[in-house]
Amino acid sequence: MKKLITSIITVLLVQTGFGQSTLPNGDFEEWTYNSTHGFWEPDGGFFKTLNILDTIPTPPGVTVYRTDSAYSGTYAARLITRKIDLLDVLIPGVIGTIKINWLTLNATLGLPYIWATKASRFQGYYMAFPLNGDSTGAVLLLSKWNNTSNKRDTIAYNKLTFQGVVNTYTKFDEEIDYWNTTTMPDTITLLLLSCGGYNAANMMGSVGQVGSQAYFDAVTLTDISGFEYMLMPEVDVRLAPNPATDRMVVTLSKLVKNGQFVIFNPQGKRIRTLILNEKRGFLNVSDLANGLYYYKLTDGSRPLNSGSFIVTK
């Protein structure tokens, strides 16, 4: 048990105008109630919590709550720092790209970066109620696996620390700090925390004050396209030639009933649809301007694959 809690804390410390959020459920409007254990969990698959720890022996208690004290909409996320007295371990209130791996008894961070463009700014609204000099915060890490060095390279990193009590929703808006401006990330790690005053050099030391709280709402990234790549496509798509000048051949790995090859411009606007009644079709691109375009293959209702191609003349 202590090994599990220790590894979670370690991972947290080491890696660690507004409209509709570009992040899944970044407005924290959608939640599912766990009636067996009595806590709320955010929907959407992007934001997760450590509330499941409340279901094991020596529970730390729920650390993330759905709250109707929202900046916009109906709900927001309320985070609180707790402590397991038996093990003398603090559990920060955290919501983000975090998941407990019960097989290895640790926490894993990060999700695939599925957008076709680089994010520019990290934005959201927060309230903070730290205790005894504590602080609250947020972390954004974009990274990419390096096959040569067999380790993960940092592409961008932002650590925000909020000092003092902030009892009305306040905007944070930070330009994303890219360490590598030429490489697209393949993984995003985003954490919102009720205790930001931790000491990364001492993982098991004092990482915050029990009872410190933070509220977050309308968390988003700017300039990520509405187009998202599919991670596990159902049908393979081959484009030739790519880059294309006048005409491109679209070949599917299998026949798709009511197949539609939908083309989007760099701003994510649908500009053309090719109906595919066979496994192969021909796409005229002679009238398209030079540049990068995106596509989605659908059966008229479900997305089956996605990708991009280049037009050059």
For each residue, the residues with C-beta under 8 A, 3 or more apart:
1: 4 5 56 57 58 87
2: 5 6 87 89
3: 6 7 105
4: 1 7 8 100 105 106
5: 1 2 8 9 53 60 84 87 89 91
6: 2 3 9 10 89 203 204
7: 3 4 10 11 105 106 107
8: 4 5 11 12 50 91 100 106 107
9: 5 6 12 13 89 90 91 92 203 204 207
10: 6 7 13 14 203
11: 7 8 14 15 16 98 106 107 108 109
12: 8 9 15 16 92 94 98 107 109 191 193 198
13: 9 10 16 198 199 200 203 207
14: 10 11 200 203
15: 11 12 109 110 139 141 189 191
16: 11 12 13 139 141 159 191 193 198 200
17:
18: 72 123 124 125 171 218 220
19:
20: 27
21: 25 26 27 218 219 220
22: 26 220 221 222 224 226
23: 26 46 47 190 219 220 221
24: 44 45 46 47
25: 21 28 29 30 42 43 44 46 47
26: 21 22 23 46 47 124 218 219 220
27: 20 21 72 73 217 218 219
28: 25 31 42 47 66 70 73 75 76 77 216 217 219
29: 25 73 74 75
30: 25 42 43 44
31: 28 40 41 42 43 66 75
32: 40 41 43
33: 39 40 41
34: 37 38 39 40 41 51
35: 38
36:
37: 34 51 52 54 55
38: 34 35 62
39: 33 34 51 54 62 64 65
40: 31 32 33 34 51 64 65 66
41: 31 32 33 34 48 49 51
42: 25 28 30 31 47 48 49 64 66 77 95
43: 25 30 31 32
44: 24 25 30 47
45: 24
46: 23 24 25 26 97 111
47: 23 24 25 26 28 42 44 77 95 96 97
48: 41 42 95 96 97 98 99
49: 41 42 52 63 64 94 95 98
50: 8 53 60 63 64 91 94 98 100 107
51: 34 37 39 40 41 54 62 63 64
52: 37 49 55 56 100
53: 5 50 56 59 60 63 91 100
54: 37 39 51 59 60 61 62
55: 37 52 59
56: 1 52 53 59
57: 1
58: 1 84 86 87
59: 53 54 55 56 84
60: 5 50 53 54 63 82 83 84 89 91
61: 54 82 91
62: 38 39 51 54 65
63: 49 50 51 53 60 79 80 81 82 91 92 93 94 194
64: 39 40 42 49 50 51 77 78 79 80 93 94 95
65: 39 40 62 77 78 79 80
66: 28 31 40 42 75 77 78
67: 70 75 76 77 78 215
68: 74 75 76
69: 76 78 127 215
70: 28 67 73 74 75 76 217
71: 76 125 169 217 218
72: 18 27 125 217 218
73: 27 28 29 70 76 217
74: 29 68 70
75: 28 29 31 66 67 68 70
76: 28 67 68 69 70 71 73 215 216 217
77: 28 42 47 64 65 66 67 95 192 215 216 217
78: 64 65 66 67 69 93 213 214 215
79: 63 64 65 92 93 94 95 136 192 193 194 213 214 215 216
80: 63 64 65 93 194 211 212 213
81: 63 90 91 92 93 134 194 195 208 209 210 211 212 213
82: 60 61 63 90 91 93 210
83: 60 88 89 90 91 210
84: 5 58 59 60 87 88 89 91
85: 88
86: 58
87: 1 2 5 58 84
88: 83 84 85
89: 2 5 6 9 60 83 84 204
90: 9 81 82 83 195 206 207 208 210
91: 5 8 9 50 53 60 61 63 81 82 83 84
92: 9 12 63 79 81 193 194 195 198 207 208
93: 63 64 78 79 80 81 82 193 194 195 212 213 214
94: 12 49 50 63 64 79 98 191 192 193 194
95: 42 47 48 49 64 77 79 98 191 192 216
96: 47 48 109 139 189 190 191 192
97: 46 47 48 109 110 111 188 189 190 191
98: 11 12 48 49 50 94 95 107 108 109 191
99: 48 107 108 109
100: 4 8 50 52 53 106 107 108
101: 104 105 106 107 108
102: 105
103:
104: 101
105: 3 4 7 101 102
106: 4 7 8 11 100 101
107: 7 8 11 12 50 98 99 100 101
108: 11 98 99 100 101
109: 11 12 15 96 97 98 99 189 191
110: 15 97 141 143 187 188 189
111: 46 97 187 188 189
112: 186 187 188 231
113: 142 184 185 186 187 188
114: 228 229 231
115: 119 224 225 227 228 229
116: 224 225 227 228 229 294 308
117: 223 224 225 266
118: 176 178 184 185 223 224
119: 115 122 142 156 176 221 222 223 224
120: 175 176 221 222 223
121: 173 174 175 176 221 222 223
122: 119 138 140 158 160 172 173 174 176 221
123: 18 171 172 173 174 218 219 220 221 222
124: 18 26 138 171 172 192 216 217 218 219 220
125: 18 71 72 169 170 171 172 216 217 218 219
126: 136 138 162 166 169 170 172 192 214 215 216 217
127: 69 166 167 168 169 170 214 215
128: 135 136 162 164 165 166 213 214 215
129: 165 167 212 213 214
130: 133 134 135 136 162 163 164 165 195 197 209 212 213 214
131: 134 209 210 211 212
132: 209
133: 130 197 209
134: 81 130 131 195 196 197 208 209 212
135: 128 130 161 162 163 164 195 196 197
136: 79 126 128 130 161 162 193 194 195 196 212 213 214
137: 159 160 161 162 193 195 196
138: 122 124 126 158 159 160 162 172 190 191 192 193 196 216 219
139: 15 16 96 158 159 160 189 190 191 193
140: 122 156 157 158 176 188 189 190
141: 15 16 110 154 156 157 158 188 189 190
142: 113 119 154 155 156 157 176 178 185 187 188 189
143: 110 152 153 154 155 185 186 187 189
144: 152 153 155 183 184 185 186 187
145: 151 152 153 186 187
146: 149 150 151 152 153
147: 150
148:
149: 146 153
150: 146 147
151: 145 146
152: 143 144 145 146 187
153: 143 144 145 146 149 180 183
154: 141 142 143 157 179 180
155: 142 143 144 178 179 180 183 184 185
156: 119 140 141 142 176 177 178 179 180 185
157: 140 141 142 154 177 179
158: 122 138 139 140 141 174 176 177
159: 16 137 138 139
160: 122 137 138 139 172 174 196
161: 135 136 137 196 197
162: 126 128 130 135 136 137 138 166 172 196 214
163: 130 135
164: 128 130 135
165: 128 129 130
166: 126 127 128 162 170
167: 127 129
168: 127
169: 71 125 126 127 215 217
170: 125 126 127 166
171: 18 123 124 125
172: 122 123 124 125 126 138 160 162
173: 121 122 123
174: 121 122 123 158 160 177
175: 120 121
176: 118 119 120 121 122 140 142 156 158 221
177: 156 157 158 174
178: 118 142 155 156 181
179: 154 155 156 157
180: 153 154 155 156 183
181: 178
182:
183: 144 153 155 180
184: 113 118 144 155
185: 113 118 142 143 144 155 156 188
186: 112 113 143 144 145
187: 110 111 112 113 142 143 144 145 152
188: 97 110 111 112 113 140 141 142 185
189: 15 96 97 109 110 111 139 140 141 142 143
190: 23 96 97 138 139 140 141 219
191: 12 15 16 94 95 96 97 98 109 138 139
192: 77 79 94 95 96 124 126 138 214 216 219
193: 12 16 79 92 93 94 136 137 138 139 196 214
194: 63 79 80 81 92 93 94 136 208 212 213 214
195: 81 90 92 93 130 134 135 136 137 198 207 208 209 212
196: 134 135 136 137 138 160 161 162 193 208
197: 130 133 134 135 161 207 208
198: 12 13 16 92 195 206 207 208
199: 13 202 205 206 207
200: 13 14 16 203
201:
202: 199 205
203: 6 9 10 13 14 200
204: 6 9 89
205: 199 202
206: 90 198 199
207: 9 13 90 92 195 197 198 199
208: 81 90 92 134 194 195 196 197 198 212
209: 81 130 131 132 133 134 195 212
210: 81 82 83 90 131
211: 80 81 131
212: 80 81 93 129 130 131 134 136 194 195 208 209
213: 78 79 80 81 93 128 129 130 136 194
214: 78 79 93 126 127 128 129 130 136 162 192 193 194
215: 67 69 76 77 78 79 126 127 128 169
216: 28 76 77 79 95 124 125 126 138 192 219
217: 27 28 70 71 72 73 76 77 124 125 126 169
218: 18 21 26 27 71 72 123 124 125
219: 21 23 26 27 28 123 124 125 138 190 192 216
220: 18 21 22 23 26 123 124
221: 22 23 119 120 121 122 123 176 224
222: 22 119 120 121 123
223: 117 118 119 120 121
224: 22 115 116 117 118 119 221
225: 115 116 117 228 266 267 268 294
226: 22 268
227: 115 116 264 268 294 296 306
228: 114 115 116 225 306
229: 114 115 116 306 307
230: 233 296 303 304 305 306
231: 112 114
232:
233: 230 236 237 297 304 305 306
234: 304 305
235: 252 253 254 256 297 304 305
236: 233 252 253 305
237: 233 250 251 252 253 295 297 305 307
238: 250 251 252 253
239: 242 244 248 249 250 251 307 309
240: 248 249 251
241: 244 245 248
242: 239 248 309 310
243: 309 310 311 312
244: 239 241 247 248 283 285 309 310 311 312
245: 241 285 286 311 312 313
246: 284 285 286
247: 244 282 283 284 285 286
248: 239 240 241 242 244 282 283 285 309
249: 239 240 280 281 282 283
250: 237 238 239 261 274 276 280 281 282 283
251: 237 238 239 240 279 280
252: 235 236 237 238 255 256 259 276 279 280 297
253: 235 236 237 238 279
254: 235 279
255: 252 259 278 279
256: 235 252 259 276 297 299 304
257: 299
258: 299 300
259: 252 255 256 275 276 277 297 298 299
260: 273 274 275 276 297 298 299 300
261: 250 273 274 275 276 281 283 295 296 297
262: 270 272 273 274 295 296 297 298
263: 270 271 272 273 274 283 293 294 295
264: 227 268 269 270 271 293 294 295 296
265: 268 269 271 293 294
266: 117 225 291 292 293 294
267: 225
268: 225 226 227 264 265 294
269: 264 265
270: 262 263 264 273
271: 263 264 265 293
272: 262 263
273: 260 261 262 263 270
274: 250 260 261 262 263 281 283
275: 259 260 261 281
276: 250 252 256 259 260 261 279 281 297
277: 259
278: 255 281
279: 251 252 253 254 255 276
280: 249 250 251 252
281: 249 250 261 274 275 276 278
282: 247 248 249 250
283: 244 247 248 249 250 261 263 274
284: 246 247 287
285: 244 245 246 247 248 288 311
286: 245 246 247
287: 284
288: 285 291 293 311
289: 311
290: 311 312 313
291: 266 288 310 311
292: 266 308 309 310
293: 263 264 265 266 271 288 308 309 310 311
294: 116 225 227 263 264 265 266 268 306 307 308
295: 237 261 262 263 264 306 307 308 309
296: 227 230 261 262 264 303 305 306
297: 233 235 237 252 256 259 260 261 262 276 303 304 305 306
298: 259 260 262 301 302 303 304
299: 256 257 258 259 260 302 304
300: 258 260
301: 298
302: 298 299
303: 230 296 297 298 306
304: 230 233 234 235 256 297 298 299
305: 230 233 234 235 236 237 296 297
306: 227 228 229 230 233 294 295 296 297 303
307: 229 237 239 294 295
308: 116 292 293 294 295
309: 239 242 243 244 248 292 293 295
310: 242 243 244 291 292 293
311: 243 244 245 285 288 289 290 291 293
312: 243 244 245 290
313: 245 290
